[in-house]
Amino acid sequence: MAFELYRRGHMAHHRDELGPDEPDLALYRGYPITRASLRRKLVRDAVGISGWKIFKGLVRGLRKPRTRPIAARILGTQVVLLAVATAFGRPELYLLWFGPWMTQWRVTNRLRALAEHGGMKQSTDRRETTHQVRQSPVARFFMVPYHVGWHLAHHVDMGVPCWNLPRLHRELRASGWLPDTLIYPTYRFSSGASSAPPGCGRGKRGIRKLIADRPHGFECQVDLSLGVGCSWGEPHAPGPWAWPETPTA
């Protein structure tokens, strides 16, 4: 991990979520999407197509003076890991790292990104840029370790240490700033495909308009077995959307 590279990218992500310079925007831009489109993305991730594209980008980074130092360190670390496995007479053990990095992690990373920001919009109100999902031991083990699942709290104040995010989350709820209506019960993601409620067309334009008017009123179910099924659920709050007042210090 090139920590300074990740730090710069993550700071840019927090500076303007879903803005034009968002480095992670490709993971959740343009949602909701159709069921078929989401399935294609997940298949590309699962079979290594997305990973291979990223790996080729690392290799190409060796050609440019600006990116060569970081690319060389990342790829050099892979060479060392392979050399260590080979020295112990088990070079195939390297695949236990490289294989999941190319495949399983791509799927997990996309699903987590959708759970955090899919279907949201650029805004100074973090409740309009970031989802909050109720945490469970299974989700925390497989999807969101180190308390990153309290993601809205993380975006409210990225300087809070990860171990204090549950406490900040509780404070946000106690203040009324984060009502239960804005907390998803499980890790089921937004896509907005199959059907729409009365008064909204089946096309993506109509779906997007509804989401812009009433956020969180859509749900596409994607479970950890990669089953995909999209449907519209009840909005998480009735009537015209109104945010509670932002708490002050």
N, C-alpha and C positions, 0 to 999 in steps of 0.2 A: 504494500500500500504506500503510494506516494502521498504522505500526509499533507504536505503543503499544497499539492494540487487539489486534493479532496477538500481541504479547508477553503481554498479560494472558490471552488465550485459551490460548496455548501453555503458560504456567505452570500454568493450571488443568488442562490435559490431563496434565501431568507430575505434578501434585500427587496425583492419585488416578485412575490409568488405569482406565477402565471403571467408575468409580464413578458415583453418582447425579448428580453435578454436572459430569460430563465434557462439555465443550462439543462434542467431535467424536463423541459416542456414537451419534448418528443414522446415521453412516456404517457402523458395524459392530455395532450392537446386534442381538441376536436370532439371530445366526448359530450353526449352519448354517441355511440356508433352502433352499427348493426351487429346482430349475433354472429353472422358469417365473418365479418371483419375482425371481431374480437377472437374468434376461433383461429383465424389465420395467424394473427399476431402470436397467440399462445403456442401454436404448432411450430412457428418459426423459432420461437424461444426454446421450446422443448427439444427440438432435433438439432440445435446447434447453429442454425443459420445466423441468428442475431449475434451469438458469441463469436462466430467466425468473422463477421463483419467488424466487430470491435477489435478482435485480435489483429486483423489485417491493418486496422488503423494504428495500432501500437507499432507494428513493424514499419509502416510508412513514416511514423514519427521519428525513426532513426535517421531519415534523410534530411531533416530540417534542423538547423543549428538551435533554433529556439526550443524545440520539443525533444531534441536528442537526449539531453541529460536525464529527463524523467523517464522517457521510453527505455533508455538503456538500463536504468535501475530496475524498472519493472521486469523487463525481459531477462536481465541478468539474474534476478532473484529466481526466476523460473528455471534457468540453467543450473543454478546452484541446487535447487530442490531436486531436479532430475539427477544431477551428479551424485547427491547424497544417497538417493534411492538406488542408483546404479552401484555405488560403492558397497552397499549392503547386499548386492546381488539380487535386488528386487526392483528393477526400473519400472515395472508395471505399476508399482505403488503410486508413482507420480500421477497416474490417471485418476486416482481417488481424489486428487485435488483439481486437476485440470478438467476432467470430465464434468463434474458438477458445476464448475465455474462457467463452462461453455453452455450448459443446458439447464439444470434444475435451478440454479441461482438466477438465471435470466427470467424464468417463469415467476419465481418468488418475488423478485425485485419489481417486475411489472405489476403483479397483483397488489403488492404492498403500496406501490406508487398510486394505483387507482384508488385503493382504499383511503389514501391520505388526501389526494387532490383531484381525483377524477370527477369531471362534471362541474367543477367549481369555476370561479372567475376571478380576474384580477381585481383586487380591492384592498383598501387600507384596513378593512374590518376582517380580522383573521377568521372569523366565523364564516365568511363568504369565500375563503380560499382553501380552507382545511377542514376535512371531516374529522369527527371523533367517533371511534368505535369502542364499545364496551369490551374490556379486556378479560381474557380467560387464560388459564395456565397453558392450554394447548396452543393458542395463538401466540402467546409470549414465547413459547419454546420454538415453534416452527417459523413464525412470521416476523415477530416484532420483539427481539430480545433487547435487553438493556433499557427497558421502560420506554422505548421509542413509540410504543403504541399509544401513549398519552400524547398524541401528536399535536393536537390543538394547543395544549399547554406548552409544548416545545416551541411552537410558532408564536405564541404570545410573548415568550421571553426565552430566546435561544441560549441565554447565558446561565439558565438554571441547570445545575448538574442533573444528569439522567436519573440519579437515585432520588431526587427531590421532585421529579415530574408528577408522580401520583399525588403528592401533597399539594402541589400547585393546582392540579386538576380538581381536587376536592375544594380548594379555596374558590376557584372559579365557579363551581357549582353552588357553593354555599352563598356566594354573592348574588346569584341570580343571573350572572352574565352567560352561563352555559346551562340552559334548561335541558330537561330530559328529552324534549322534542328534537334536540339537535344531536342526540347520541344514538348511533346505530347499534342495534342489539348484537350483531355478529359481523364477521368479515364477509359480507356479500356486497358485490361491487356494482357500480353505476355504469350502464351502457345504453339503456333506453331503446331497446329494439322492439320486441315482439308486438306489443299492443299499447294503445294510448287511451287515456280516459276520455269521457265525452267532451266534445268541443276542441279536441286536439287532433290534428291530422296524424297519419301514420308516418309521414315523412320526417326526416331529421330536423327540418326547419321548424315545424310545429312543435316537436319535442323540445328543441333548444329554447323556443320561446317560453314554453311552460316552465322549464327549469330556471330560466332567467327571472320569471315572475315569482316562482315559488320554489326555492331551492330545496333539495332533499326529497322531492316528491317522486323520485324515480328509483328503480332498483333493478339491477341485473344480477342474477345469482350465479356466482362462480365459486364452486367449492374446491377444496384442496385436491380432489381427485381429477380436476380439470373438467368436470362437468359444467356445461355452460347452458344457462336457460334464462332468458331475459323476460321480465314482466314488469308492469307498472304496479306499484303498491300505493297505499294511502299516503298522502303527504304527511310529513311529520308534525305539521301544525296547521290548523284550519284557517280559512278566511284570508284576508290580506296579510301578507307577511310583515311582521314587525319585530325588530330586534329589541331585546331588553337594553337598558342603558349600560354603557360600558363602565365598569367599576373604576373608581379613582383611588389613588393612593391615600 
